């Protein structure tokens, strides 16, 4: 009886085991494919992140260079402003203290003198002893 029962159950059990093995093999292939795709996505994301990081570093470098240039410009503007104010104060003082200068300052400046004064910074670069045409 047991032998007969085992003989009739064995093919079904064997078929069931083969079915389970085939199903697990197919699932394993599917999971392997999904894993490979996920790994490719991770690699692409890492490459994108690397490129974005390089871009951010470049932008930080540019920002630092711009800040430095603006700081230098601000210092130069402050120096120029101080020089203009000092020159204006000297001129105002000269107009108040010297009658001839006060009379002259009321007159229009001749064009050749105006051009000469405008060329002073370029020609002498702030050197008061520099010769001018």
Secondary structure, DSSP 8 states (H G I E B T S, - for coil): -HHHHHHHHHHHHHHHHHHHHHHHHHHHHHHHHHHHHHHHHHHHHHHHHHHHHHHHHHHHHHHHHHHHHHHHHHHHHHHHHHHHHHHHHHHHHHHHH-HHHHHHHTS---HHHHHHHHHHHHHHTT-TT----
